[in-house]
Amino acid sequence: MMKFIWSEYIRHRAESRKFDLGKIEEILRYSAERYFDTETDRLVAVGRHDERLIMIPYEAYGDTVRAVTVHAVTRQQINFRIKTGRFSNG
């Protein structure tokens, strides 16, 4: 079973951007859209939070997942990062 670590920073970012941690956890658990960010060396999960598309950079160690931050993103931004090689399928 996966264990999620929520730092004060991610809690603050989620609250200030009006994101629900439960929905963020659901995206981290079940999103089929995932990338490796070659600039930060982190994994990224993408999913829908109500009407917003969000991106969650995270680190995974065994069965522990630590979300780094969360923010709204556009499909165009994701496609650009794929095209430039910043995101690779991972």
N, C-alpha and C positions, 0 to 999 in steps of 0.2 A: 504494500500500500504506500502510495506517495505521501510524503510529508512536505508541507509548504511552510517556508519561513517568510514572515512578513516583517520587514524592518520598519522602523519609524519613518524612514524616508518614503518607502512605497506606500505606507498608510497615508502619509501626508499628501503625496502626489495623487493617489486615488481619490481622497476626499476633496482636494482642491479642484480636481477635474471632474468631480461627480461620477466616479466609477465605483461600482460595487465590488468588493473583494471576492464575494461568492461567484460573480460572473467572470472575474479575472481568473479565479481558480478553475472554473469550468473550461475556459479557453485554453489554459495551460494543460489541463488534463486531456482534452478531446480534440483540439484543433488539428485538422489535417494539413493546414497551411503553416509550414515551418521552414525557417531558413537559418543559415549560419552567416553571421555578420563578420566579414573578413576584416573589417576595420577595428572592431572591438573584441573579436574572438569570443563572441557570445552567441548563444542560440536565441532565436526570435520566434515567438508564436503570434499569429495574426488571427483575429476573429471579430465577430460583431458583438458590440455592447449596445443593445437597443438599436438605434439607427446609425450609430457611429462605428466605423471600422477602426479597430485599435491594434496597436503593436506592443508586445510585451517582451523586452529583452530579459533573458533569464539565464541562470547558471544551474546546472544539474550535477549532483554528486550522488551516484548510486540511486537511492530512492528519495533523495532530498532535492527539492526545487526551491531556489531563491530568486524571486522576481526582483529585477533591478529597478525598473521604472515602468511606467505605462503612459502612452499618449495616443491621441487620435492621429490617424494617418489617412492619406488618400491612396486609391489604387494606383494613381499616376506616380506617386512617390515610391511605392513598392516596386512598380515596374521599372522605374529609373534605376533603382538600386540593383535590381537583377541585371539590367542591361549593362550597367557600368562595372559589374563584377563585385560590387560590395556585398550583395546577398548571393549565396549559393544555396542550392537545395540541400537541406541537411536535416 
